[in-house]
Amino acid sequence: MRQWPEENDPPLSTIEKALKSRHYWRMPIHTATHSDLQAWVALRAQLWDDTSLEQHRNEALALLAKAPGESIALLGISDQSDVRAFAEATLRHDHVNGCETSPVAFLEGIFVCEEDRGTGMGHMLLTSIQSWAKERGCSEIASDAHLDNLASHAFHTALGFQETERVVYFRKLL
């Protein structure tokens, strides 16, 4: 029986190491449905903790209600059938900062439970989102992160995203 890796094998990436050592490469990913709402909303609340559970629920329901093919929410499920991660994406047909084509798949959010980070689950979710996007004719995927969210910047960079610009939004009451 072959042991992996062998002495002469090429060096492994961090993700490959995690996938081989913790076996998360087998963790099922499935499309979110109404029956997943409670667990999915709980994870959304961990990612966006400044938003109420009711608003998270409403946003998740709105995502599920979009026209077929216009959005997707994927969940990473543990061996114990627990939802451990999610990724949400939509097709954007308007201008997306830093992109040159339309439509663009937009990664609206991605989250992996803290104890599961570094296992490759985020990579697997993104790979699935990218496949979904390609099936819809997209040649670009975009995302965003708050300026001070350096962990998100590092995550995006590690998965091949390139920073395109930094933006500060303004508003004025009328």
N, C-alpha and C positions, 0 to 999 in steps of 0.2 A: 504494500500500500504506500502511495506517495505521500510524504509529509509536506505540508505547505507552510512557509516557503522553504525551498531547498537552498543549500549554500550558494549556488550559482544563479539563483533567480534574481531578477532586477529588484532594486529597492522598492518598497511599497509606499504608496501615498498614505497619508494619515487616514483617509476615508477607507482605503482598501484594508488597512490594518484593523480598523474598527469593525468593518464588515466581517472580516474573518474571525476576529477574536470574540465578538459578542453575538454573532449570528443574526444581527438585525436585518441582514440582507434578505431574510426570509419573512420578516414582519409583514403581514398583509396590509395592503393599501386598498381602500375602497372609497367610492364616491359617497359623500354624505347624503343622508336622506332625513326625512322628518323624524324617524325613530332614533337618530343620532343627536338630535337637537340639544338635549340637556348636557351631554358630555362635551359636545362641540362648543357650546356656549361657555361652559366652564373654562375651557382652554383659551377661548377668545378673551375672557375676562383676565386671564393671567398675562396675555400679551398686551392688551389695551386696558390697563387697570383704572383709567380715568373715565371709563364708560360704564353705565349701569347695566346690570344683567338684562333688564327689560329692553334696552336699546340693542344690546348684543343679540338678543333673541329676535328682535324685529329685523335687524340687518341680516341675520342668518336666514330668516324666512324669506326676506326679499331676494337674497341670492338664490335660494331654491326656486323662487317664483319666476326668475328671469327666463326668457325664451331659451329653448333647448340650444345648446352650443354656444351661448353667450357668456356663460360663467361655469365655474366648477369649484367644488370644495372637496378636497381629498382628506381622508383620515388615515393615520397610521395606527394599527391595532396590535396590541400585545398578545402573547400566547394566552393570557387570561381574559381576552376579549375586552381589555380596557383601551379606551382611546388615549393614545400617548402623544399624538402630534396631529397637526392639520396644516393644510395650505389652501389658500383661496386665490383664484385668478378670474379675471374677466377679460373680455375682448373690448378694447377701446378703439373706436373708429374716429375719434377726434384727435387733435394734435397731442402727442405724448412727448414731453421734454426729452431731448437727447436722441429721439428716434427719427428715422427717415422714411418709414413705411406705414401703411395702414391696411388692415387692422394690426394692432399691437396687442400681444398678450401682456396683461399687467398683473404681476404678482402682488395682490392686495395685502396679503399677510401670510406669514409662515411661522410656525411655532412648534417647538419640540420640548416636552417636559424636561426640566433641568437635569434630572438623573439619567436621561436618555441622550443628552447632547454629546456630540463627538462619536456617535455610533454609526453615522451615515444615514440616519433616518431623514434628515433635512435634504440631503443629496437625493435620496430616493424619491421624496415628494417632489422636489424640483424637476427631476428627470421625468416623472409622470406628467407634471404640468407642461413641460416642454413638448412632450409627445402629443398631448391634447392640443397645444397651440399649433404645432406643425400640421396636424390633421385639419385645422381650420384655416390653413393658408398663411399663417404668420411666419415671418422670417426674423422677427425680433421679439424679445421679451424684456420688459422693463419692470422696475420696482422703485421704491423710495424708502428712505429712512430719515428719522430726525437727525439733525446735525450733530447732536450730542450722543447718539446711540452708536458708539464705537464698536460694540459687539456685533451689531447688525451690519455695519460697514465691513468688518472683517469676514463675517459669514458670506455676504454677497461677493466680496472679492475672491474668497476661497473657492466659490462655486462658478467663477468665470465672469461675473458681472464687471463692467467697467464704469467707473464714475463718469458722468457726463456733465454735470453742473451742480452748483449749490444755489439754493433759492431761499430767500426770506420773503414771506408773504405779508402783505399789508392790507388793512381795511380802514374805512372811514364811515362812520354812521351818517346817514342823511336825514 
